[in-house]
Amino acid sequence: MADQAIIKSLESKALLIRKKLLELCSQTGVHIGGNLSVTDAIHTLKPLDIQAVLGAAATGRVVAAQDHNKIGGLGALCATVILEAGVQCKYVVRGCPDTFVPLATPTYLYKINGMDADGLYSAMKDLL
């Protein structure tokens, strides 16, 4: 079983994020768990892969990352599924704030909103 999970609907590849997160752990000496689950199968909110969400929640620590407004998106939907199932876990959502978002490259927007590998690492570390 994984030590923590990231559920994401981002353009970047799940394996690249996983690799970067584990590299950051190795470089900093911070252990967020060597068995990191990155669920990249959430391509649509409907139908939602409920089993993937509950599998991520079973790890006890989840970061939901979405490349759009945090309100009413993947993070909110996954939280609803987890709560209705009665699964207890630490949970945080990364996404765009409910404010004007500047026109910029995805790389820039991911970085300023904590959705790149560094931001997801920081979010996961905060859940320890």
N, CA, C and O atoms as a printed pandas DataFrame, in Angstrom:
     atom_number atom_name residue_name chain_id  residue_number  x_coord  y_coord  z_coord
0              1         N          MET        A               1    0.841   -1.183    0.000
1              2        CA          MET        A               1    0.000    0.000    0.000
2              3         C          MET        A               1    0.882    1.241    0.000
3              4         O          MET        A               1    1.956    1.248    0.601
4              5         N          ALA        A               2    0.432    2.268   -0.664
5              6        CA          ALA        A               2    1.184    3.523   -0.732
6              7         C          ALA        A               2    1.132    4.259    0.603
7              8         O          ALA        A               2    0.229    4.044    1.412
8              9         N          ASP        A               3    2.113    5.128    0.817
9             10        CA          ASP        A               3    2.179    5.935    2.027
10            11         C          ASP        A               3    1.368    7.214    1.883
11            12         O          ASP        A               3    0.939    7.784    2.886
12            13         N          GLN        A               4    1.154    7.667    0.678
13            14        CA          GLN        A               4    0.377    8.856    0.375
14            15         C          GLN        A               4    0.021    8.840   -1.095
15            16         O          GLN        A               4    0.557    8.045   -1.868
16            17         N          ALA        A               5   -0.894    9.729   -1.481
17            18        CA          ALA        A               5   -1.350    9.699   -2.867
18            19         C          ALA        A               5   -1.586   11.107   -3.379
19            20         O          ALA        A               5   -1.912   12.023   -2.624
20            21         N          ILE        A               6   -1.415   11.249   -4.665
21            22        CA          ILE        A               6   -1.758   12.479   -5.357
22            23         C          ILE        A               6   -2.771   12.109   -6.428
23            24         O          ILE        A               6   -2.542   11.211   -7.238
24            25         N          ILE        A               7   -3.899   12.819   -6.416
25            26        CA          ILE        A               7   -4.899   12.653   -7.467
26            27         C          ILE        A               7   -4.807   13.920   -8.300
27            28         O          ILE        A               7   -4.891   15.023   -7.760
28            29         N          LYS        A               8   -4.636   13.776   -9.604
29            30        CA          LYS        A               8   -4.425   14.991  -10.375
30            31         C          LYS        A               8   -5.121   14.949  -11.719
31            32         O          LYS        A               8   -5.375   13.892  -12.296
32            33         N          SER        A               9   -5.415   16.145  -12.186
33            34        CA          SER        A               9   -5.927   16.318  -13.552
34            35         C          SER        A               9   -5.110   17.433  -14.185
35            36         O          SER        A               9   -5.635   18.501  -14.497
36            37         N          LEU        A              10   -3.841   17.180  -14.367
37            38        CA          LEU        A              10   -2.915   18.159  -14.921
38            39         C          LEU        A              10   -2.378   17.662  -16.250
39            40         O          LEU        A              10   -2.453   16.472  -16.554
40            41         N          GLU        A              11   -1.831   18.586  -17.048
41            42        CA          GLU        A              11   -1.272   18.214  -18.346
42            43         C          GLU        A              11   -0.039   17.329  -18.207
43            44         O          GLU        A              11    0.188   16.443  -19.032
44            45         N          SER        A              12    0.751   17.563  -17.174
45            46        CA          SER        A              12    2.029   16.864  -17.041
46            47         C          SER        A              12    1.816   15.382  -16.780
47            48         O          SER        A              12    0.727   14.954  -16.399
48            49         N          LYS        A              13    2.852   14.621  -16.986
49            50        CA          LYS        A              13    2.782   13.177  -16.858
50            51         C          LYS        A              13    2.965   12.723  -15.412
51            52         O          LYS        A              13    3.827   13.236  -14.698
52            53         N          ALA        A              14    2.156   11.766  -14.990
53            54        CA          ALA        A              14    2.185   11.278  -13.616
54            55         C          ALA        A              14    3.555   10.730  -13.230
55            56         O          ALA        A              14    4.036   10.987  -12.126
56            57         N          LEU        A              15    4.183    9.980  -14.125
57            58        CA          LEU        A              15    5.475    9.373  -13.782
58            59         C          LEU        A              15    6.564   10.421  -13.598
59            60         O          LEU        A              15    7.450   10.255  -12.759
60            61         N          LEU        A              16    6.507   11.495  -14.375
61            62        CA          LEU        A              16    7.498   12.560  -14.216
62            63         C          LEU        A              16    7.335   13.254  -12.868
63            64         O          LEU        A              16    8.324   13.559  -12.201
64            65         N          ILE        A              17    6.096   13.502  -12.469
65            66        CA          ILE        A              17    5.861   14.124  -11.164
66            67         C          ILE        A              17    6.313   13.191  -10.048
67            68         O          ILE        A              17    6.963   13.625   -9.098
68            69         N          ARG        A              18    5.969   11.907  -10.160
69            70        CA          ARG        A              18    6.381   10.937   -9.142
70            71         C          ARG        A              18    7.901   10.907   -9.032
71            72         O          ARG        A              18    8.448   10.932   -7.930
72            73         N          LYS        A              19    8.575   10.852  -10.166
73            74        CA          LYS        A              19   10.034   10.799  -10.179
74            75         C          LYS        A              19   10.624   12.046   -9.519
75            76         O          LYS        A              19   11.533   11.941   -8.695
76            77         N          LYS        A              20   10.117   13.209   -9.872
77            78        CA          LYS        A              20   10.613   14.461   -9.312
78            79         C          LYS        A              20   10.360   14.523   -7.800
79            80         O          LYS        A              20   11.226   14.966   -7.046
80            81         N          LEU        A              21    9.179   14.081   -7.357
81            82        CA          LEU        A              21    8.883   14.081   -5.919
82            83         C          LEU        A              21    9.853   13.189   -5.151
83            84         O          LEU        A              21   10.363   13.577   -4.100
84            85         N          LEU        A              22   10.100   12.011   -5.669
85            86        CA          LEU        A              22   11.023   11.102   -4.994
86            87         C          LEU        A              22   12.456   11.641   -5.021
87            88         O          LEU        A              22   13.212   11.433   -4.072
88            89         N          GLU        A              23   12.835   12.332   -6.106
89            90        CA          GLU        A              23   14.151   12.975   -6.160
90            91         C          GLU        A              23   14.259   14.059   -5.086
91            92         O          GLU        A              23   15.288   14.172   -4.418
92            93         N          LEU        A              24   13.204   14.852   -4.920
93            94        CA          LEU        A              24   13.214   15.897   -3.902
94            95         C          LEU        A              24   13.352   15.292   -2.504
95            96         O          LEU        A              24   14.071   15.830   -1.663
96            97         N          CYS        A              25   12.672   14.188   -2.260
97            98        CA          CYS        A              25   12.788   13.513   -0.963
98            99         C          CYS        A              25   14.222   13.069   -0.720
99           100         O          CYS        A              25   14.761   13.254    0.371
100          101         N          SER        A              26   14.829   12.490   -1.729
101          102        CA          SER        A              26   16.195   12.003   -1.617
102          103         C          SER        A              26   17.175   13.147   -1.380
103          104         O          SER        A              26   18.078   13.028   -0.551
104          105         N          GLN        A              27   17.007   14.239   -2.094
105          106        CA          GLN        A              27   17.915   15.380   -1.983
106          107         C          GLN        A              27   17.805   16.086   -0.645
107          108         O          GLN        A              27   18.809   16.554   -0.107
108          109         N          THR        A              28   16.602   16.170   -0.101
109          110        CA          THR        A              28   16.384   16.934    1.129
110          111         C          THR        A              28   16.438   16.075    2.381
111          112         O          THR        A              28   16.507   16.596    3.494
112          113         N          GLY        A              29   16.406   14.769    2.205
113          114        CA          GLY        A              29   16.392   13.879    3.361
114          115         C          GLY        A              29   15.034   13.808    4.038
115          116         O          GLY        A              29   14.908   13.208    5.106
116          117         N          VAL        A              30   14.023   14.406    3.440
117          118        CA          VAL        A              30   12.675   14.369    3.995
118          119         C          VAL        A              30   11.965   13.150    3.432
119          120         O          VAL        A              30   11.885   12.973    2.217
120          121         N          HIS        A              31   11.453   12.314    4.320
121          122        CA          HIS        A              31   10.778   11.090    3.883
122          123         C          HIS        A              31    9.280   11.328    3.886
123          124         O          HIS        A              31    8.672   11.431    4.952
124          125         N          ILE        A              32    8.678   11.417    2.712
125          126        CA          ILE        A              32    7.224   11.493    2.641
126          127         C          ILE        A              32    6.665   10.124    2.296
127          128         O          ILE        A              32    5.461    9.966    2.094
128          129         N          GLY        A              33    7.539    9.148    2.230
129          130        CA          GLY        A              33    7.125    7.789    1.918
130          131         C          GLY        A              33    7.641    7.387    0.557
131          132         O          GLY        A              33    7.420    8.089   -0.430
132          133         N          GLY        A              34    8.324    6.269    0.499
133          134        CA          GLY        A              34    8.905    5.820   -0.756
134          135         C          GLY        A              34    7.886    5.267   -1.715
135          136         O          GLY        A              34    8.140    5.177   -2.916
136          137         N          ASN        A              35    6.721    4.891   -1.189
137          138        CA          ASN        A              35    5.700    4.299   -2.035
138          139         C          ASN        A              35    4.634    5.346   -2.314
139          140         O          ASN        A              35    3.630    5.421   -1.605
140          141         N          LEU        A              36    4.848    6.144   -3.333
141          142        CA          LEU        A              36    3.962    7.252   -3.677
142          143         C          LEU        A              36    3.033    6.839   -4.802
143          144         O          LEU        A              36    3.484    6.386   -5.854
144          145         N          SER        A              37    1.757    6.993   -4.586
145          146        CA          SER        A              37    0.764    6.692   -5.602
146          147         C          SER        A              37    0.367    7.981   -6.305
147          148         O          SER        A              37   -0.053    8.939   -5.656
148          149         N          VAL        A              38    0.495    8.012   -7.626
149          150        CA          VAL        A              38    0.052    9.176   -8.401
150          151         C          VAL        A              38   -1.052    8.704   -9.336
151          152         O          VAL        A              38   -0.803    7.947  -10.275
152          153         N          THR        A              39   -2.261    9.152   -9.073
153          154        CA          THR        A              39   -3.407    8.761   -9.883
154          155         C          THR        A              39   -3.605    9.790  -10.976
155          156         O          THR        A              39   -3.990   10.928  -10.708
156          157         N          ASP        A              40   -3.343    9.390  -12.201
157          158        CA          ASP        A              40   -3.465   10.296  -13.340
158          159         C          ASP        A              40   -4.638    9.886  -14.218
159          160         O          ASP        A              40   -4.771   10.350  -15.351
160          161         N          ALA        A              41   -5.479    9.018  -13.690
161          162        CA          ALA        A              41   -6.569    8.486  -14.500
162          163         C          ALA        A              41   -7.838    9.319  -14.381
163          164         O          ALA        A              41   -8.888    8.919  -14.884
164          165         N          ILE        A              42   -7.754   10.475  -13.722
165          166        CA          ILE        A              42   -8.929   11.309  -13.547
166          167         C          ILE        A              42   -8.978   12.312  -14.704
167          168         O          ILE        A              42   -8.592   13.470  -14.550
168          169         N          HIS        A              43   -9.449   11.860  -15.840
169          170        CA          HIS        A              43   -9.506   12.718  -17.026
170          171         C          HIS        A              43  -10.805   13.513  -17.084
171          172         O          HIS        A              43  -10.858   14.580  -17.696
172          173         N          THR        A              44  -11.844   12.997  -16.451
173          174        CA          THR        A              44  -13.127   13.691  -16.429
174          175         C          THR        A              44  -13.699   13.594  -15.017
175          176         O          THR        A              44  -13.377   12.676  -14.264
176          177         N          LEU        A              45  -14.544   14.549  -14.677
177          178        CA          LEU        A              45  -15.207   14.498  -13.385
178          179         C          LEU        A              45  -16.440   13.609  -13.425
179          180         O          LEU        A              45  -16.938   13.164  -12.390
180          181         N          LYS        A              46  -16.922   13.359  -14.632
181          182        CA          LYS        A              46  -18.099   12.516  -14.782
182          183         C          LYS        A              46  -17.921   11.627  -15.988
183          184         O          LYS        A              46  -17.869   12.151  -17.101
184          185         N          PRO        A              47  -17.828   10.348  -15.849
185          186        CA          PRO        A              47  -17.925    9.633  -14.576
186          187         C          PRO        A              47  -16.597    9.676  -13.820
187          188         O          PRO        A              47  -15.525    9.572  -14.416
188          189         N          LEU        A              48  -16.684    9.829  -12.522
189          190        CA          LEU        A              48  -15.495    9.843  -11.673
190          191         C          LEU        A              48  -15.115    8.418  -11.309
191          192         O          LEU        A              48  -15.983    7.598  -11.008
192          193         N          ASP        A              49  -13.836    8.122  -11.334
193          194        CA          ASP        A              49  -13.343    6.806  -10.938
194          195         C          ASP        A              49  -13.307    6.744   -9.405
195          196         O          ASP        A              49  -12.281    7.024   -8.785
196          197         N          ILE        A              50  -14.420    6.381   -8.822
197          198        CA          ILE        A              50  -14.569    6.380   -7.363
198          199         C          ILE        A              50  -13.575    5.430   -6.711
199          200         O          ILE        A              50  -13.032    5.744   -5.652
200          201         N          GLN        A              51  -13.329    4.279   -7.320
201          202        CA          GLN        A              51  -12.383    3.326   -6.730
202          203         C          GLN        A              51  -10.963    3.902   -6.683
203          204         O          GLN        A              51  -10.225    3.656   -5.729
204          205         N          ALA        A              52  -10.587    4.662   -7.705
205          206        CA          ALA        A              52   -9.261    5.294   -7.700
206          207         C          ALA        A              52   -9.172    6.328   -6.583
207          208         O          ALA        A              52   -8.146    6.431   -5.910
208          209         N          VAL        A              53  -10.237    7.089   -6.386
209          210        CA          VAL        A              53  -10.255    8.103   -5.321
210          211         C          VAL        A              53  -10.176    7.431   -3.955
211          212         O          VAL        A              53   -9.389    7.850   -3.105
212          213         N          LEU        A              54  -10.978    6.398   -3.737
213          214        CA          LEU        A              54  -10.962    5.710   -2.447
214          215         C          LEU        A              54   -9.644    4.976   -2.222
215          216         O          LEU        A              54   -9.177    4.869   -1.088
216          217         N          GLY        A              55   -9.047    4.473   -3.292
217          218        CA          GLY        A              55   -7.729    3.843   -3.165
218          219         C          GLY        A              55   -6.684    4.858   -2.724
219          220         O          GLY        A              55   -5.828    4.560   -1.891
220          221         N          ALA        A              56   -6.759    6.049   -3.284
221          222        CA          ALA        A              56   -5.833    7.113   -2.873
222          223         C          ALA        A              56   -6.077    7.498   -1.417
223          224         O          ALA        A              56   -5.127    7.673   -0.654
224          225         N          ALA        A              57   -7.339    7.630   -1.030
225          226        CA          ALA        A              57   -7.675    8.020    0.347
226          227         C          ALA        A              57   -7.218    6.981    1.363
227          228         O          ALA        A              57   -6.897    7.321    2.502
228          229         N          ALA        A              58   -7.189    5.717    0.953
229          230        CA          ALA        A              58   -6.768    4.645    1.857
230          231         C          ALA        A              58   -5.318    4.800    2.301
231          232         O          ALA        A              58   -4.908    4.194    3.291
232          233         N          THR        A              59   -4.541    5.602    1.582
233          234        CA          THR        A              59   -3.145    5.823    1.976
234          235         C          THR        A              59   -3.041    6.699    3.214
235          236         O          THR        A              59   -2.028    6.670    3.912
236          237         N          GLY        A              60   -4.091    7.487    3.494
237          238        CA          GLY        A              60   -4.088    8.360    4.667
238          239         C          GLY        A              60   -3.678    9.795    4.393
239          240         O          GLY        A              60   -3.912   10.678    5.218
240          241         N          ARG        A              61   -3.067   10.036    3.234
241          242        CA          ARG        A              61   -2.652   11.398    2.869
242          243         C          ARG        A              61   -2.875   11.591    1.383
243          244         O          ARG        A              61   -2.366   10.830    0.560
244          245         N          VAL        A              62   -3.656   12.637    1.042
245          246        CA          VAL        A              62   -3.993   12.877   -0.358
246          247         C          VAL        A              62   -3.802   14.349   -0.701
247          248         O          VAL        A              62   -4.220   15.233    0.047
248          249         N          VAL        A              63   -3.171   14.597   -1.832
249          250        CA          VAL        A              63   -3.117   15.925   -2.430
250          251         C          VAL        A              63   -3.880   15.826   -3.749
251          252         O          VAL        A              63   -3.500   15.057   -4.632
252          253         N          ALA        A              64   -4.949   16.600   -3.882
253          254        CA          ALA        A              64   -5.700   16.644   -5.132
254          255         C          ALA        A              64   -5.241   17.877   -5.900
255          256         O          ALA        A              64   -5.347   18.997   -5.398
256          257         N          ALA        A              65   -4.734   17.680   -7.106
257          258        CA          ALA        A              65   -4.206   18.781   -7.914
258          259         C          ALA        A              65   -5.014   18.896   -9.196
259          260         O          ALA        A              65   -5.215   17.913   -9.910
260          261         N          GLN        A              66   -5.473   20.107   -9.477
261          262        CA          GLN        A              66   -6.293   20.332  -10.663
262          263         C          GLN        A              66   -5.857   21.616  -11.341
263          264         O          GLN        A              66   -5.500   22.584  -10.669
264          265         N          ASP        A              67   -5.881   21.633  -12.655
265          266        CA          ASP        A              67   -5.404   22.809  -13.383
266          267         C          ASP        A              67   -6.549   23.753  -13.743
267          268         O          ASP        A              67   -6.656   24.229  -14.874
268          269         N          HIS        A              68   -7.389   24.007  -12.761
269          270        CA          HIS        A              68   -8.489   24.952  -12.920
270          271         C          HIS        A              68   -8.877   25.459  -11.534
271          272         O          HIS        A              68   -8.204   25.149  -10.551
272          273         N          ASN        A              69   -9.949   26.232  -11.447
273          274        CA          ASN        A              69  -10.403   26.802  -10.187
274          275         C          ASN        A              69  -10.624   25.706   -9.145
275          276         O          ASN        A              69  -11.207   24.663   -9.444
276          277         N          LYS        A              70  -10.155   25.951   -7.919
277          278        CA          LYS        A              70  -10.295   24.961   -6.849
278          279         C          LYS        A              70  -11.747   24.751   -6.429
279          280         O          LYS        A              70  -12.087   23.701   -5.882
280          281         N          ILE        A              71  -12.595   25.726   -6.675
281          282        CA          ILE        A              71  -13.981   25.628   -6.228
282          283         C          ILE        A              71  -14.787   24.762   -7.191
283          284         O          ILE        A              71  -14.859   25.045   -8.387
284          285         N          GLY        A              72  -15.384   23.718   -6.661
285          286        CA          GLY        A              72  -16.287   22.890   -7.445
286          287         C          GLY        A              72  -15.625   21.960   -8.440
287          288         O          GLY        A              72  -16.306   21.439   -9.323
288          289         N          GLY        A              73  -14.345   21.734   -8.337
289          290        CA          GLY        A              73  -13.652   20.882   -9.292
290          291         C          GLY        A              73  -13.306   19.517   -8.730
291          292         O          GLY        A              73  -14.010   18.981   -7.874
292          293         N          LEU        A              74  -12.221   18.971   -9.224
293          294        CA          LEU        A              74  -11.756   17.643   -8.831
294          295         C          LEU        A              74  -11.581   17.531   -7.320
295          296         O          LEU        A              74  -12.013   16.549   -6.716
296          297         N          GLY        A              75  -10.951   18.529   -6.708
297          298        CA          GLY        A              75  -10.699   18.474   -5.268
298          299         C          GLY        A              75  -11.968   18.374   -4.454
299          300         O          GLY        A              75  -12.054   17.576   -3.520
300          301         N          ALA        A              76  -12.968   19.190   -4.808
301          302        CA          ALA        A              76  -14.238   19.165   -4.083
302          303         C          ALA        A              76  -14.970   17.846   -4.295
303          304         O          ALA        A              76  -15.537   17.290   -3.355
304          305         N          LEU        A              77  -14.959   17.348   -5.516
305          306        CA          LEU        A              77  -15.644   16.098   -5.813
306          307         C          LEU        A              77  -14.985   14.917   -5.098
307          308         O          LEU        A              77  -15.669   14.065   -4.531
308          309         N          CYS        A              78  -13.657   14.874   -5.130
309          310        CA          CYS        A              78  -12.950   13.788   -4.444
310          311         C          CYS        A              78  -13.181   13.849   -2.932
311          312         O          CYS        A              78  -13.337   12.816   -2.281
312          313         N          ALA        A              79  -13.202   15.060   -2.379
313          314        CA          ALA        A              79  -13.457   15.210   -0.944
314          315         C          ALA        A              79  -14.841   14.673   -0.589
315          316         O          ALA        A              79  -15.011   14.016    0.438
316          317         N          THR        A              80  -15.819   14.950   -1.431
317          318        CA          THR        A              80  -17.177   14.449   -1.197
318          319         C          THR        A              80  -17.199   12.925   -1.191
319          320         O          THR        A              80  -17.804   12.312   -0.311
320          321         N          VAL        A              81  -16.541   12.317   -2.171
321          322        CA          VAL        A              81  -16.497   10.854   -2.262
322          323         C          VAL        A              81  -15.839   10.265   -1.009
323          324         O          VAL        A              81  -16.336    9.295   -0.437
324          325         N          ILE        A              82  -14.728   10.855   -0.594
325          326        CA          ILE        A              82  -13.989   10.352    0.569
326          327         C          ILE        A              82  -14.828   10.493    1.840
327          328         O          ILE        A              82  -14.907    9.561    2.640
328          329         N          LEU        A              83  -15.449   11.650    2.024
329          330        CA          LEU        A              83  -16.269   11.861    3.226
330          331         C          LEU        A              83  -17.488   10.949    3.256
331          332         O          LEU        A              83  -17.811   10.373    4.295
332          333         N          GLU        A              84  -18.165   10.816    2.118
333          334        CA          GLU        A              84  -19.352    9.961    2.085
334          335         C          GLU        A              84  -19.016    8.496    2.338
335          336         O          GLU        A              84  -19.847    7.742    2.844
336          337         N          ALA        A              85  -17.789    8.091    1.983
337          338        CA          ALA        A              85  -17.363    6.710    2.222
338          339         C          ALA        A              85  -16.891    6.515    3.666
339          340         O          ALA        A              85  -16.665    5.384    4.096
340          341         N          GLY        A              86  -16.745    7.612    4.412
341          342        CA          GLY        A              86  -16.304    7.511    5.801
342          343         C          GLY        A              86  -14.827    7.238    5.967
343          344         O          GLY        A              86  -14.392    6.779    7.023
344          345         N          VAL        A              87  -14.046    7.516    4.928
345          346        CA          VAL        A              87  -12.599    7.291    4.988
346          347         C          VAL        A              87  -11.940    8.510    5.621
347          348         O          VAL        A              87  -12.200    9.644    5.220
348          349         N          GLN        A              88  -11.091    8.270    6.608
349          350        CA          GLN        A              88  -10.363    9.368    7.242
350          351         C          GLN        A              88   -8.978    9.479    6.624
351          352         O          GLN        A              88   -8.239    8.498    6.533
352          353         N          CYS        A              89   -8.643   10.688    6.203
353          354        CA          CYS        A              89   -7.313   10.934    5.668
354          355         C          CYS        A              89   -7.025   12.425    5.739
355          356         O          CYS        A              89   -7.936   13.250    5.816
356          357         N          LYS        A              90   -5.747   12.751    5.711
357          358        CA          LYS        A              90   -5.348   14.152    5.582
358          359         C          LYS        A              90   -5.502   14.499    4.114
359          360         O          LYS        A              90   -5.195   13.684    3.244
360          361         N          TYR        A              91   -5.982   15.718    3.830
361          362        CA          TYR        A              91   -6.378   16.046    2.467
362          363         C          TYR        A              91   -6.123   17.522    2.185
363          364         O          TYR        A              91   -6.425   18.380    3.014
364          365         N          VAL        A              92   -5.574   17.811    1.029
365          366        CA          VAL        A              92   -5.376   19.194    0.612
366          367         C          VAL        A              92   -5.599   19.287   -0.900
367          368         O          VAL        A              92   -5.348   18.334   -1.637
368          369         N          VAL        A              93   -6.072   20.448   -1.344
369          370        CA          VAL        A              93   -6.334   20.674   -2.764
370          371         C          VAL        A              93   -5.375   21.742   -3.282
371          372         O          VAL        A              93   -5.188   22.782   -2.651
372          373         N          ARG        A              94   -4.776   21.476   -4.429
373          374        CA          ARG        A              94   -3.965   22.460   -5.130
374          375         C          ARG        A              94   -4.659   22.772   -6.451
375          376         O          ARG        A              94   -5.096   21.868   -7.164
376          377         N          GLY        A              95   -4.754   24.054   -6.766
377          378        CA          GLY        A              95   -5.386   24.481   -8.001
378          379         C          GLY        A              95   -5.344   25.990   -8.091
379          380         O          GLY        A              95   -4.694   26.651   -7.280
380          381         N          CYS        A              96   -6.022   26.525   -9.057
381          382        CA          CYS        A              96   -6.054   27.980   -9.244
382          383         C          CYS        A              96   -6.983   28.612   -8.211
383          384         O          CYS        A              96   -8.048   28.068   -7.918
384          385         N          PRO        A              97   -6.584   29.757   -7.659
385          386        CA          PRO        A              97   -7.445   30.438   -6.693
386          387         C          PRO        A              97   -8.685   31.004   -7.389
387          388         O          PRO        A              97   -8.721   31.132   -8.613
388          389         N          ASP        A              98   -9.685   31.335   -6.601
389          390        CA          ASP        A              98  -10.923   31.889   -7.153
390          391         C          ASP        A              98  -10.763   33.387   -7.384
391          392         O          ASP        A              98  -11.506   34.204   -6.841
392          393         N          THR        A              99   -9.776   33.720   -8.200
393          394        CA          THR        A              99   -9.487   35.108   -8.567
394          395         C          THR        A              99   -9.104   35.119  -10.044
395          396         O          THR        A              99   -9.036   34.070  -10.685
396          397         N          PHE        A             100   -8.857   36.309  -10.575
397          398        CA          PHE        A             100   -8.391   36.417  -11.952
398          399         C          PHE        A             100   -7.069   35.669  -12.085
399          400         O          PHE        A             100   -6.153   35.877  -11.289
400          401         N          VAL        A             101   -6.972   34.821  -13.065
401          402        CA          VAL        A             101   -5.739   34.080  -13.336
402          403         C          VAL        A             101   -5.116   34.680  -14.589
403          404         O          VAL        A             101   -5.768   34.753  -15.630
404          405         N          PRO        A             102   -3.864   35.110  -14.498
405          406        CA          PRO        A             102   -3.243   35.748  -15.664
406          407         C          PRO        A             102   -3.042   34.764  -16.813
407          408         O          PRO        A             102   -2.916   33.558  -16.601
408          409         N          LEU        A             103   -3.013   35.296  -18.021
409          410        CA          LEU        A             103   -2.666   34.474  -19.176
410          411         C          LEU        A             103   -1.179   34.171  -19.088
411          412         O          LEU        A             103   -0.352   35.081  -19.038
412          413         N          ALA        A             104   -0.851   32.911  -19.070
413          414        CA          ALA        A             104    0.544   32.509  -18.922
414          415         C          ALA        A             104    0.685   31.062  -19.367
415          416         O          ALA        A             104   -0.297   30.390  -19.683
416          417         N          THR        A             105    1.904   30.607  -19.384
417          418        CA          THR        A             105    2.159   29.216  -19.748
418          419         C          THR        A             105    1.707   28.301  -18.615
419          420         O          THR        A             105    1.678   28.720  -17.458
420          421         N          PRO        A             106    1.354   27.056  -18.936
421          422        CA          PRO        A             106    1.008   26.109  -17.878
422          423         C          PRO        A             106    2.137   25.960  -16.854
423          424         O          PRO        A             106    1.870   25.858  -15.657
424          425         N          THR        A             107    3.379   25.945  -17.304
425          426        CA          THR        A             107    4.511   25.803  -16.382
426          427         C          THR        A             107    4.495   26.905  -15.322
427          428         O          THR        A             107    4.674   26.636  -14.134
428          429         N          TYR        A             108    4.281   28.144  -15.760
429          430        CA          TYR        A             108    4.237   29.272  -14.831
430          431         C          TYR        A             108    3.043   29.159  -13.878
431          432         O          TYR        A             108    3.190   29.346  -12.670
432          433         N          LEU        A             109    1.874   28.856  -14.418
433          434        CA          LEU        A             109    0.681   28.760  -13.584
434          435         C          LEU        A             109    0.779   27.616  -12.580
435          436         O          LEU        A             109    0.351   27.755  -11.434
436          437         N          TYR        A             110    1.342   26.485  -13.008
437          438        CA          TYR        A             110    1.519   25.367  -12.077
438          439         C          TYR        A             110    2.433   25.784  -10.931
439          440         O          TYR        A             110    2.174   25.463   -9.771
440          441         N          LYS        A             111    3.499   26.497  -11.262
441          442        CA          LYS        A             111    4.461   26.902  -10.239
442          443         C          LYS        A             111    3.838   27.869   -9.233
443          444         O          LYS        A             111    3.963   27.665   -8.025
444          445         N          ILE        A             112    3.170   28.920   -9.716
445          446        CA          ILE        A             112    2.648   29.919   -8.775
446          447         C          ILE        A             112    1.465   29.405   -7.955
447          448         O          ILE        A             112    1.136   29.977   -6.916
448          449         N          ASN        A             113    0.831   28.337   -8.414
449          450        CA          ASN        A             113   -0.311   27.785   -7.691
450          451         C          ASN        A             113    0.001   26.468   -6.983
451          452         O          ASN        A             113   -0.908   25.781   -6.517
452          453         N          GLY        A             114    1.287   26.118   -6.904
453          454        CA          GLY        A             114    1.685   24.922   -6.152
454          455         C          GLY        A             114    1.290   23.614   -6.784
455          456         O          GLY        A             114    1.094   22.615   -6.091
456          457         N          MET        A             115    1.169   23.611   -8.119
457          458        CA          MET        A             115    0.761   22.393   -8.807
458          459         C          MET        A             115    1.905   21.700   -9.537
459          460         O          MET        A             115    1.705   20.646  -10.140
460          461         N          ASP        A             116    3.105   22.282   -9.489
461          462        CA          ASP        A             116    4.262   21.616  -10.094
462          463         C          ASP        A             116    4.818   20.623   -9.073
463          464         O          ASP        A             116    4.300   20.525   -7.960
464          465         N          ALA        A             117    5.853   19.896   -9.438
465          466        CA          ALA        A             117    6.401   18.881   -8.543
466          467         C          ALA        A             117    6.856   19.485   -7.213
467          468         O          ALA        A             117    6.647   18.885   -6.159
468          469         N          ASP        A             118    7.474   20.667   -7.255
469          470        CA          ASP        A             118    7.920   21.308   -6.013
470          471         C          ASP        A             118    6.729   21.647   -5.117
471          472         O          ASP        A             118    6.776   21.426   -3.907
472          473         N          GLY        A             119    5.670   22.179   -5.708
473          474        CA          GLY        A             119    4.484   22.536   -4.932
474          475         C          GLY        A             119    3.781   21.329   -4.371
475          476         O          GLY        A             119    3.319   21.355   -3.230
476          477         N          LEU        A             120    3.689   20.257   -5.158
477          478        CA          LEU        A             120    3.047   19.034   -4.671
478          479         C          LEU        A             120    3.890   18.387   -3.580
479          480         O          LEU        A             120    3.344   17.834   -2.626
480          481         N          TYR        A             121    5.205   18.447   -3.709
481          482        CA          TYR        A             121    6.107   17.947   -2.667
482          483         C          TYR        A             121    5.880   18.707   -1.370
483          484         O          TYR        A             121    5.778   18.105   -0.301
484          485         N          SER        A             122    5.800   20.029   -1.465
485          486        CA          SER        A             122    5.574   20.867   -0.294
486          487         C          SER        A             122    4.234   20.544    0.363
487          488         O          SER        A             122    4.142   20.446    1.586
488          489         N          ALA        A             123    3.200   20.380   -0.457
489          490        CA          ALA        A             123    1.875   20.048    0.069
490          491         C          ALA        A             123    1.887   18.695    0.769
491          492         O          ALA        A             123    1.305   18.539    1.843
492          493         N          MET        A             124    2.558   17.710    0.152
493          494        CA          MET        A             124    2.618   16.383    0.750
494          495         C          MET        A             124    3.409   16.413    2.049
495          496         O          MET        A             124    3.041   15.757    3.024
496          497         N          LYS        A             125    4.505   17.182    2.059
497          498        CA          LYS        A             125    5.326   17.303    3.265
498          499         C          LYS        A             125    4.520   17.937    4.396
499          500         O          LYS        A             125    4.658   17.546    5.555
500          501         N          ASP        A             126    3.686   18.905    4.064
501          502        CA          ASP        A             126    2.852   19.558    5.077
502          503         C          ASP        A             126    1.830   18.622    5.695
503          504         O          ASP        A             126    1.331   18.891    6.787
504          505         N          LEU        A             127    1.510   17.529    5.017
505          506        CA          LEU        A             127    0.531   16.569    5.538
506          507         C          LEU        A             127    1.146   15.562    6.506
507          508         O          LEU        A             127    0.427   14.774    7.121
508          509         N          LEU        A             128    2.462   15.583    6.643
509          510        CA          LEU        A             128    3.110   14.629    7.559
510          511         C          LEU        A             128    2.698   14.871    8.982
511          512         O          LEU        A             128    3.146   14.162    9.884
